[in-house]
Amino acid sequence: MACGYVSTIILVLRLPSWFPGATFKRASVKCLNAAHDVKELPFQYVKEKMSTGNMAPCFVTETLNRARLSVEDDNVITTAVKEAASIAFAGGVETTTSTLLVFLLAMVLHPEAQAKAHAEIDRVVGKDRLPSFDDKPALPYVEGILRETLRWHPVFPLGVPSATTTSDIYKGYFIPKGWYHTVLAKVANDPDYQGLLAMTHNKTKYPSPDEFKPERFLHDDGSFTNDRMPLGFGWGRRACVGRHVADASLWIATASFLAAFSAHKALDDHGMDIPVIPKFTTGAAVHPEEFPYCIVQRFPCTSETLTHLTGLEQS
């Protein structure tokens, strides 16, 4: 994405990589190599598995089979399949993982919200099973926690560059037709900016925007407000195509975690809480920097029961 910004200044593109201060040129080579590996290495893995007839159905195999292409074909469609698969993988894995880390951070910092979610789950679901999607309508506070997680700190704050279909003038700036790298959701708390973080931290729509308050999405009776902001997934024709799968995955992950565990601040050698100061990485996708925490099993049970509940082997 940074390349889009750099390309607006032609002179910068012509600088040699050894030029003082042109570290972005050297970094871009690493980025290009990494992007190549993300696209090619998984495809080669699928190719090897398909050649032995030992590949489970997936996006790549299904698409190639529908297009009646072999893995040896090297054409526009095959390239498109590689790129689509790599984009879907990167978009789904990075953002989902980062959002769950934001959720974990929020639970560590806001035990009162976590306690309310525990109480709701125990009342609706009980203590002998994990929540299912059938329970979702009866767990509004858990849904509120997920929505607030997406609002509190969006993990994909820059969004995706959009192209102008016609020339336009915005606040005195002329934007030519077809320029994709200038039309981007700005990320700042400045009210002059219109972007995902600015939208989710709008003080009029979300009072005290830096506070983590799941209740802002709920009425006093527990029903949802009419807030329809597409938190975390963009909007319009270029909204995230996997938003429904992502939303479902995030909900079942957070609900299952809250049913079985609680997150707390880690303790030092004297039994005192270790302070947690939220810090986030930079980049197209952001996530919390490493922070100390402790995950506690909520109910005493055997390791076999916990493995059944979570699907995780115990060490």
Secondary structure, 3 states (H helix, E strand, C coil): CHHHHHCCCHHHHCCCCCCCCCHHHHHHHHHHHHHHHHHHHHHHHHHHHHHCCCCCCCHHHHHHHHCCCCCCCCCHHHHHHHHHHHHHHHHHHHHHHHHHHHHHHHHHHCHHHHHHHHHHHHHHCCCCCCCCHHHHHHCHHHHHHHHHHHHHCCCCCCCCCECCCCCEEECCEEECCCCCCCECCCCCCCCCCCCHHHHHCCCCCCCCCCCCCHHHHECCCCCECCCCCCCCCCCHHHCCCCHHHHHHHHHHHHHHHHHHEEEECCECCCCCECCCCCCECCCCCCCECCCCCEEEECCCCCHHHHHHHHCCCCC
